[in-house]
Amino acid sequence: MDLEALRTPTRFLQSLGISLPPELELRELEDWWEAEGKAISMMIDRLGTPWLRAFDRFGRRVDEILYPPDYRRMLLQGYRAGAVWHAFEGAGLPATFLIGYLTAFYDAGLYCPYTVSLATALVLHKYGDSELRDRFLPPLLRRDGEVWQGATWMTEAGGGSDLGATVETIARPGGPRWQLTGEKYFASNVGAELALVAARPEGAPRTVRGLALFLLPRYREDGSLNYTIRRLKDKIGTRAVPTGEVELRDSEAYLLGRPEEGIYLILEALNVSRVANSIGSVALMQRAIAEALTFAERRVAFGRPILEHPLMRRQFEERVRTLQAAFALAWTSVQMLDEVRMERPPYSPRYHLFRLLTHLAKYWTAEQAVQAAKWAMEVHGGMGVLGEYPVERWLREAMILPIWEGTPHRQILDGLEVMARKGAHRLLMEQLAPEADPRTLEEMMDRVEAHLRLPPDAQEAQAEPLFRDLARFTADTLLRRFRV
C-alpha cells in the first residue's frame, strides 16, 4: 500500500476501492476538518468536561450543557452532511458510516452523537406507530441548525452487561403515554431531544424478557423538562460527547414495539452502535498510524529518518495490513446491517450471521485501535507522552472503544452464544469459503466445533484465544474482497 493513502480518510477509503458518492461531499467535509475542525476538536478535548448549568438565574431547572460556540458548529457538520438523514432520504445507510468514518478520523468522540441519533431514528422508523413516526422522525432528519439529536440509555449503576438484573427503571402505563421512574448512570449524548430508554413494565419479570424499550422526549407535553441531569461524567476521552447521569421521575415516554420483545429492540439499537464503534475504531487506527508516519518521516536517528530503518519500516507495513483487514471486517458488518436491518424477530440465519460478524468486529477492531494508538506513542518516543502534542490523545480515546456498547467479555460470550445456539459460524465459513485457504478454513471450523463441545465453564474460560483468532482469520479473508 502507498503510505500516502494514510494521510486522509478519503484517500484511504479509495485505496480499498470504496466508492464515494458525489452527493456525500466527503472531500468538502474533509477540507473543513483540515481547515477548521481539527483546531476546534483539539480545543474541546483540552477544555475537558463541559459545564452543566442546572438552573437559570430565576431558579428554574434548565439543565443546559455548556460548550464553546464552536462546538455546535463542529457538531452540525456531520448532521448537515447526512450522518442520519442519508439512511432515509439519500445515499443509503452505508453512506452514514462513511461520514462516521471521516468524522472519527478527526474526532472519535464526535461520532458518538451521530451514532446514537442514527440508532434512535432507525428504531423509531421500524417500531414506532405512524403517529410517533410523523411527530418525532422528521426533526431527527433535519439538515439545518434545528436538527434534533437522539440517544440510547440502557445502563444503570449496576452495570450494562447484565441488563436483566441491573435495570431498575420502572414503566407504568398511563393512557397514550407511559411514566418512567428510575436512573440511567451512563447516558451518552445527554441533553438529546429524544432517547431510547430500557425500562421494566411494572410487574414484569426481573430478566431480560421483562424489559421493554421506550422513546423518551426531552420535554413533557406541558413544555417542562422530562428528565433531569444529575451531573456530567469526567471522562479520559471522547469529550466531544457529553455523558451524564439522568434522573427519570414519572417521565413521559412512548412504548416501541411489543413489551415482550423489548430485549430484541434494545439489542438492535446496540448492534447499530457496535457496528459504528468498529468503524470508529478503524478510523482512529488510521489517524494514529498517520500521525506516526508524519513523525517517522522527519525524525532523524543514526543518520537517517527513522522510517527508513528496516524494523520501523516493517512495523509500518504490518500496522497498515492490520488496518486494512480491520476495515474489511468493519465494512462487511456495515453491509450486513444494511441487508438485515428491517428484519423482525424471529430472525433469519443471515441476521444471526450479522450478529456474529458484529461481535467479532466490535471486539477485534477496538483492541487493534488501542494497540495502534499505543504503538504510535512508541514511535514518537518521549514526545508521545506529552499532552501538548496530539498523539497521546488517540490512546485516551482508543481506551474507551473496547468498553462502549459492550466490553470484550460481552462480545466474546455473545459471539459464543450465537454460534452455539444458532450455528452462525457455519454460515460464516460458507461466506468465507470463496476467498479462504481451504485447509485453514477447515482447521478453523474444526477448532470452533471442538470448542463448542466443551463443558460450559471450559467453553467460557478458553474462549478468548479462539475468538481472537476467528476475528483475525475472518478479517484477513474478507480483505481479499477489497482492492489492495
C-alpha positions as semicolon CSV with decimal commas, in nm:
position;residue;x (nm);y (nm);z (nm)
1;M;0,000;0,000;0,000
2;D;0,116;0,352;-0,077
3;L;0,169;0,511;0,263
4;E;0,047;0,842;0,123
5;A;-0,307;0,699;0,130
6;L;-0,290;0,702;0,510
7;R;-0,287;1,079;0,535
8;T;-0,657;1,142;0,480
9;P;-0,968;0,929;0,527
10;T;-1,096;0,973;0,172
11;R;-0,768;0,861;0,018
12;F;-0,759;0,555;0,240
13;L;-1,117;0,460;0,155
14;Q;-1,049;0,495;-0,215
15;S;-0,731;0,288;-0,186
16;L;-0,956;-0,002;-0,078
17;G;-1,195;0,050;-0,367
18;I;-1,472;0,216;-0,167
19;S;-1,692;0,435;-0,384
20;L;-1,750;0,786;-0,250
21;P;-2,085;0,908;-0,386
22;P;-2,053;1,271;-0,504
23;E;-2,369;1,371;-0,317
24;L;-2,194;1,293;0,013
25;E;-1,946;1,575;-0,047
26;L;-1,693;1,392;0,167
27;R;-1,397;1,584;0,031
28;E;-1,565;1,912;0,118
29;L;-1,626;1,782;0,470
30;E;-1,266;1,666;0,489
31;D;-1,144;2,008;0,375
32;W;-1,349;2,172;0,651
33;W;-1,195;1,946;0,913
34;E;-0,845;2,022;0,790
35;A;-0,906;2,398;0,775
36;E;-1,113;2,447;1,091
37;G;-1,236;2,131;1,257
38;K;-0,904;1,993;1,382
39;A;-0,834;2,304;1,585
40;I;-1,186;2,310;1,732
41;S;-1,165;1,942;1,821
42;M;-0,831;1,987;1,995
43;M;-0,969;2,280;2,193
44;I;-1,274;2,082;2,307
45;D;-1,052;1,796;2,422
46;R;-0,822;2,028;2,615
47;L;-1,111;2,202;2,789
48;G;-1,216;1,869;2,938
49;T;-1,562;1,801;3,077
50;P;-1,821;2,059;2,968
51;W;-2,020;2,251;3,228
52;L;-2,371;2,175;3,339
53;R;-2,592;2,473;3,419
54;A;-2,870;2,312;3,619
55;F;-3,072;2,629;3,692
56;D;-3,124;2,963;3,526
57;R;-3,086;3,283;3,727
58;F;-3,453;3,270;3,827
59;G;-3,410;2,928;3,986
60;R;-3,583;2,730;3,713
61;R;-3,438;2,391;3,620
62;V;-3,289;2,412;3,270
63;D;-3,003;2,156;3,257
64;E;-2,801;2,330;2,985
65;I;-2,474;2,172;2,875
66;L;-2,224;2,449;2,810
67;Y;-1,970;2,404;2,534
68;P;-1,784;2,680;2,349
69;P;-1,985;2,813;2,050
70;D;-1,752;2,643;1,803
71;Y;-1,856;2,303;1,939
72;R;-2,205;2,341;1,799
73;R;-2,061;2,445;1,464
74;M;-1,840;2,134;1,460
75;L;-2,128;1,907;1,567
76;L;-2,360;2,032;1,293
77;Q;-2,116;1,947;1,014
78;G;-2,196;1,576;1,028
79;Y;-2,571;1,619;1,071
80;R;-2,586;1,852;0,771
81;A;-2,370;1,613;0,567
82;G;-2,617;1,331;0,630
83;A;-2,490;1,127;0,928
84;V;-2,857;1,042;0,994
85;W;-3,077;1,158;0,708
86;H;-2,889;0,971;0,434
87;A;-3,021;0,645;0,579
88;F;-3,376;0,752;0,490
89;E;-3,366;1,013;0,215
90;G;-3,031;0,996;0,043
91;A;-2,746;0,763;-0,049
92;G;-2,848;0,488;0,196
93;L;-2,740;0,353;0,532
94;P;-2,376;0,275;0,435
95;A;-2,330;0,642;0,346
96;T;-2,390;0,737;0,710
97;F;-2,098;0,515;0,811
98;L;-1,870;0,681;0,554
99;I;-1,950;1,015;0,717
100;G;-1,888;0,850;1,051
101;Y;-1,551;0,717;0,937
102;L;-1,436;1,059;0,824
103;T;-1,562;1,218;1,146
104;A;-1,393;0,960;1,370
105;F;-1,061;1,008;1,191
106;Y;-1,063;1,362;1,325
107;D;-1,265;1,317;1,645
108;A;-1,375;0,970;1,759
109;G;-1,594;1,113;2,034
110;L;-1,796;1,327;1,796
111;Y;-1,903;1,017;1,607
112;C;-2,098;0,905;1,915
113;P;-2,379;1,165;1,886
114;Y;-2,427;1,074;1,520
115;T;-2,431;0,704;1,606
116;V;-2,690;0,716;1,882
117;S;-2,902;0,961;1,682
118;L;-2,895;0,717;1,389
119;A;-2,988;0,426;1,617
120;T;-3,276;0,628;1,760
121;A;-3,405;0,714;1,414
122;L;-3,375;0,357;1,283
123;V;-3,560;0,202;1,577
124;L;-3,828;0,474;1,573
125;H;-3,880;0,428;1,200
126;K;-3,903;0,049;1,233
127;Y;-4,108;0,007;1,552
128;G;-4,288;0,334;1,614
129;D;-4,651;0,367;1,508
130;S;-4,741;0,614;1,234
131;E;-4,827;0,890;1,480
132;L;-4,493;0,858;1,659
133;R;-4,300;0,850;1,331
134;D;-4,481;1,151;1,189
135;R;-4,420;1,351;1,505
136;F;-4,066;1,258;1,605
137;L;-3,877;1,131;1,299
138;P;-3,870;1,450;1,085
139;P;-3,679;1,655;1,345
140;L;-3,408;1,386;1,353
141;L;-3,371;1,414;0,975
142;R;-3,337;1,789;0,950
143;R;-3,039;1,931;0,764
144;D;-3,010;2,265;0,945
145;G;-2,920;2,401;1,285
146;E;-3,254;2,292;1,432
147;V;-3,182;1,919;1,392
148;W;-3,276;1,702;1,689
149;Q;-3,037;1,455;1,846
150;G;-3,106;1,105;1,974
151;A;-2,957;0,888;2,248
152;T;-2,966;0,527;2,373
153;W;-2,982;0,491;2,751
154;M;-2,975;0,139;2,886
155;T;-2,702;0,128;3,153
156;E;-2,773;0,185;3,521
157;A;-2,543;0,190;3,824
158;G;-2,529;-0,189;3,842
159;G;-2,363;-0,211;3,500
160;G;-2,462;-0,259;3,140
161;S;-2,375;-0,619;3,057
162;D;-2,644;-0,789;3,268
163;L;-2,940;-0,566;3,186
164;G;-3,194;-0,821;3,301
165;A;-3,065;-0,790;3,656
166;T;-2,949;-0,428;3,670
167;V;-3,230;-0,227;3,508
168;E;-3,433;-0,080;3,796
169;T;-3,624;0,179;3,593
170;I;-3,997;0,106;3,615
171;A;-4,255;0,186;3,346
172;R;-4,620;0,241;3,435
173;P;-4,894;0,277;3,172
174;G;-5,092;0,598;3,173
175;G;-5,314;0,645;2,870
176;P;-5,132;0,704;2,541
177;R;-4,804;0,750;2,727
178;W;-4,612;0,563;2,993
179;Q;-4,443;0,706;3,302
180;L;-4,082;0,605;3,366
181;T;-3,915;0,633;3,706
182;G;-3,552;0,544;3,765
183;E;-3,196;0,648;3,686
184;K;-2,952;0,599;3,399
185;Y;-2,590;0,603;3,506
186;F;-2,403;0,627;3,173
187;A;-2,619;0,841;2,948
188;S;-2,416;0,938;2,641
189;N;-2,528;1,240;2,438
190;V;-2,714;1,359;2,742
191;G;-2,929;1,659;2,662
192;A;-3,062;1,492;2,346
193;E;-3,414;1,576;2,234
194;L;-3,508;1,206;2,215
195;A;-3,373;0,895;2,385
196;L;-3,432;0,522;2,358
197;V;-3,466;0,401;2,717
198;A;-3,475;0,048;2,856
199;A;-3,728;0,006;3,139
200;R;-3,921;-0,271;3,308
201;P;-4,301;-0,253;3,289
202;E;-4,448;-0,278;3,636
203;G;-4,490;-0,642;3,733
204;A;-4,267;-0,778;3,453
205;P;-4,012;-1,048;3,543
206;R;-3,663;-0,944;3,654
207;T;-3,498;-1,096;3,350
208;V;-3,409;-0,964;3,006
209;R;-3,751;-1,088;2,893
210;G;-3,907;-0,837;3,128
211;L;-3,751;-0,533;2,959
212;A;-3,925;-0,303;2,712
213;L;-3,795;-0,014;2,503
214;F;-3,940;0,336;2,519
215;L;-3,900;0,665;2,333
216;L;-3,837;0,944;2,581
217;P;-3,865;1,311;2,469
218;R;-3,655;1,585;2,628
219;Y;-3,967;1,783;2,724
220;R;-4,308;1,688;2,858
221;E;-4,630;1,775;2,681
222;D;-4,657;2,088;2,900
223;G;-4,310;2,205;2,795
224;S;-4,128;2,128;3,121
225;L;-3,819;1,909;3,144
226;N;-3,899;1,540;3,110
227;Y;-3,569;1,422;3,256
228;T;-3,303;1,590;3,466
229;I;-2,925;1,561;3,455
230;R;-2,764;1,495;3,791
231;R;-2,406;1,550;3,673
232;L;-2,170;1,510;3,378
233;K;-1,901;1,242;3,376
234;D;-1,534;1,342;3,382
235;K;-1,400;1,104;3,115
236;I;-1,044;1,049;2,997
237;G;-1,151;1,095;2,634
238;T;-1,440;1,131;2,389
239;R;-1,504;1,473;2,539
240;A;-1,692;1,580;2,228
241;V;-1,991;1,381;2,353
242;P;-2,138;1,474;2,692
243;T;-2,206;1,175;2,917
244;G;-2,410;1,216;3,231
245;E;-2,636;1,066;3,493
246;V;-3,006;1,102;3,420
247;E;-3,297;1,100;3,665
248;L;-3,644;0,997;3,550
249;R;-3,941;1,092;3,769
250;D;-4,273;0,993;3,611
251;S;-4,110;1,089;3,283
252;E;-4,339;1,069;2,980
253;A;-4,243;0,802;2,727
254;Y;-4,386;0,601;2,438
255;L;-4,367;0,225;2,406
256;L;-4,189;0,096;2,095
257;G;-4,295;-0,243;1,963
258;R;-4,442;-0,505;2,193
259;P;-4,331;-0,511;2,559
260;E;-4,239;-0,880;2,549
261;E;-4,000;-0,819;2,258
262;G;-3,821;-0,525;2,418
263;I;-3,488;-0,700;2,457
264;Y;-3,472;-0,760;2,082
265;L;-3,527;-0,390;2,012
266;I;-3,264;-0,299;2,271
267;L;-3,011;-0,528;2,106
268;E;-3,095;-0,397;1,760
269;A;-3,015;-0,044;1,877
270;L;-2,694;-0,162;2,046
271;N;-2,582;-0,351;1,736
272;V;-2,606;-0,033;1,528
273;S;-2,373;0,129;1,780
274;R;-2,141;-0,171;1,780
275;V;-2,104;-0,152;1,402
276;A;-2,034;0,221;1,433
277;N;-1,783;0,150;1,711
278;S;-1,599;-0,079;1,470
279;I;-1,592;0,189;1,201
280;G;-1,474;0,448;1,452
281;S;-1,204;0,214;1,580
282;V;-1,061;0,168;1,231
283;A;-1,069;0,541;1,167
284;L;-0,880;0,605;1,489
285;M;-0,628;0,339;1,389
286;Q;-0,568;0,521;1,062
287;R;-0,526;0,855;1,238
288;A;-0,275;0,712;1,487
289;I;-0,072;0,547;1,210
290;A;-0,088;0,866;1,001
291;E;0,046;1,071;1,294
292;A;0,324;0,815;1,340
293;L;0,408;0,833;0,970
294;T;0,438;1,212;0,972
295;F;0,675;1,192;1,268
296;A;0,879;0,899;1,139
297;E;0,946;1,072;0,807
298;R;1,110;1,369;0,978
299;R;1,261;1,228;1,297
300;V;1,628;1,152;1,229
301;A;1,819;0,891;1,428
302;F;2,151;0,729;1,343
303;G;2,186;0,940;1,033
304;R;1,853;0,884;0,860
305;P;1,478;0,926;0,914
306;I;1,353;0,652;1,143
307;L;1,102;0,546;0,873
308;E;1,398;0,427;0,666
309;H;1,518;0,185;0,934
310;P;1,418;-0,170;0,835
311;L;1,249;-0,258;1,166
312;M;1,040;0,058;1,168
313;R;0,950;0,015;0,802
314;R;0,841;-0,344;0,871
315;Q;0,628;-0,230;1,164
316;F;0,453;0,024;0,943
317;E;0,381;-0,243;0,684
318;E;0,233;-0,474;0,949
319;R;0,022;-0,197;1,101
320;V;-0,115;-0,098;0,762
321;R;-0,202;-0,457;0,680
322;T;-0,390;-0,489;1,010
323;L;-0,562;-0,157;0,941
324;Q;-0,682;-0,281;0,603
325;A;-0,807;-0,610;0,748
326;A;-0,986;-0,427;1,029
327;F;-1,162;-0,207;0,776
328;A;-1,267;-0,511;0,573
329;L;-1,427;-0,667;0,882
330;A;-1,596;-0,346;0,992
331;W;-1,725;-0,256;0,646
332;T;-1,865;-0,603;0,589
333;S;-2,058;-0,556;0,915
334;V;-2,198;-0,232;0,772
335;Q;-2,307;-0,409;0,456
336;M;-2,474;-0,689;0,652
337;L;-2,653;-0,441;0,878
338;D;-2,793;-0,275;0,568
339;E;-2,910;-0,614;0,443
340;V;-3,090;-0,735;0,757
341;R;-3,191;-0,418;0,942
342;M;-3,562;-0,442;0,859
343;E;-3,593;-0,798;0,991
344;R;-3,805;-0,854;1,299
345;P;-3,792;-1,145;1,543
346;P;-3,780;-1,435;1,487
347;Y;-3,471;-1,355;1,283
348;S;-3,330;-1,537;0,980
349;P;-2,994;-1,722;0,972
350;R;-2,849;-1,421;0,785
351;Y;-2,939;-1,199;1,078
352;H;-2,755;-1,427;1,318
353;L;-2,455;-1,419;1,084
354;F;-2,472;-1,040;1,111
355;R;-2,474;-1,072;1,490
356;L;-2,161;-1,290;1,487
357;L;-1,978;-1,057;1,247
358;T;-2,071;-0,760;1,463
359;H;-1,936;-0,921;1,779
360;L;-1,615;-1,019;1,602
361;A;-1,573;-0,672;1,453
362;K;-1,652;-0,480;1,770
363;Y;-1,417;-0,698;1,977
364;W;-1,122;-0,704;1,739
365;T;-1,121;-0,356;1,586
366;A;-1,144;-0,186;1,926
367;E;-0,845;-0,382;2,055
368;Q;-0,649;-0,303;1,738
369;A;-0,727;0,067;1,785
370;V;-0,576;0,055;2,135
371;Q;-0,266;-0,125;2,009
372;A;-0,222;0,112;1,714
373;A;-0,252;0,419;1,937
374;K;-0,004;0,273;2,187
375;W;0,239;0,194;1,905
376;A;0,206;0,547;1,763
377;M;0,315;0,681;2,102
378;E;0,614;0,447;2,094
379;V;0,714;0,578;1,751
380;H;0,712;0,929;1,896
381;G;0,924;0,825;2,194
382;G;0,916;1,079;2,475
383;M;0,717;1,322;2,261
384;G;0,433;1,071;2,255
385;V;0,353;1,109;2,624
386;L;0,333;1,490;2,623
387;G;-0,013;1,641;2,636
388;E;0,089;1,931;2,412
389;Y;0,111;1,701;2,108
390;P;-0,181;1,512;1,956
391;V;-0,067;1,151;1,972
392;E;-0,137;1,084;2,342
393;R;-0,498;1,182;2,285
394;W;-0,557;0,891;2,049
395;L;-0,465;0,643;2,321
396;R;-0,706;0,809;2,563
397;E;-0,979;0,797;2,301
398;A;-0,895;0,440;2,199
399;M;-0,920;0,307;2,555
400;I;-1,292;0,387;2,556
401;L;-1,371;0,192;2,238
402;P;-1,342;-0,163;2,383
403;I;-1,579;-0,068;2,666
404;W;-1,851;0,131;2,490
405;E;-2,160;-0,074;2,395
406;G;-2,032;-0,397;2,545
407;T;-1,691;-0,495;2,683
408;P;-1,469;-0,753;2,512
409;H;-1,601;-1,015;2,755
410;R;-1,957;-0,941;2,644
411;Q;-1,868;-0,964;2,274
412;I;-1,694;-1,299;2,325
413;L;-1,976;-1,451;2,528
414;D;-2,249;-1,325;2,295
415;G;-2,046;-1,448;1,999
416;L;-2,021;-1,792;2,160
417;E;-2,396;-1,789;2,221
418;V;-2,487;-1,715;1,859
419;M;-2,252;-1,989;1,742
420;A;-2,373;-2,247;1,994
421;R;-2,745;-2,177;1,966
422;K;-2,781;-2,056;1,607
423;G;-2,486;-2,219;1,432
424;A;-2,382;-1,881;1,290
425;H;-2,021;-1,997;1,248
426;R;-2,128;-2,248;0,982
427;L;-2,281;-1,978;0,765
428;L;-1,975;-1,761;0,831
429;M;-1,746;-2,033;0,697
430;E;-1,968;-2,072;0,391
431;Q;-1,941;-1,699;0,325
432;L;-1,562;-1,702;0,364
433;A;-1,504;-2,016;0,154
434;P;-1,456;-1,844;-0,186
435;E;-1,166;-1,634;-0,056
436;A;-1,025;-1,853;0,222
437;D;-0,746;-2,107;0,200
438;P;-0,937;-2,440;0,214
439;R;-0,707;-2,603;0,467
440;T;-0,705;-2,302;0,700
441;L;-1,083;-2,276;0,670
442;E;-1,125;-2,641;0,764
443;E;-0,889;-2,608;1,059
444;M;-1,076;-2,304;1,190
445;M;-1,409;-2,480;1,153
446;D;-1,277;-2,782;1,342
447;R;-1,148;-2,557;1,622
448;V;-1,484;-2,387;1,664
449;E;-1,679;-2,713;1,661
450;A;-1,441;-2,873;1,912
451;H;-1,469;-2,569;2,138
452;L;-1,848;-2,580;2,134
453;R;-1,836;-2,940;2,256
454;L;-1,652;-2,840;2,574
455;P;-1,838;-2,817;2,908
456;P;-1,992;-2,468;2,957
457;D;-1,734;-2,344;3,209
458;A;-1,446;-2,460;2,991
459;Q;-1,606;-2,301;2,684
460;E;-1,613;-1,966;2,856
461;A;-1,272;-1,990;3,021
462;Q;-1,095;-2,083;2,698
463;A;-1,297;-1,865;2,462
464;E;-1,076;-1,561;2,404
465;P;-0,789;-1,719;2,204
466;L;-1,042;-1,882;1,974
467;F;-1,249;-1,567;1,933
468;R;-0,939;-1,356;1,868
469;D;-0,810;-1,599;1,605
470;L;-1,153;-1,627;1,444
471;A;-1,176;-1,248;1,420
472;R;-0,833;-1,219;1,260
473;F;-0,900;-1,505;1,022
474;T;-1,232;-1,350;0,920
475;A;-1,078;-1,006;0,872
476;D;-0,784;-1,132;0,666
477;T;-1,013;-1,341;0,449
478;L;-1,263;-1,059;0,390
479;L;-0,978;-0,828;0,292
480;R;-0,932;-1,034;-0,024
481;R;-1,262;-0,893;-0,147
482;F;-1,120;-0,541;-0,141
483;R;-0,876;-0,371;-0,375
484;V;-0,539;-0,374;-0,202
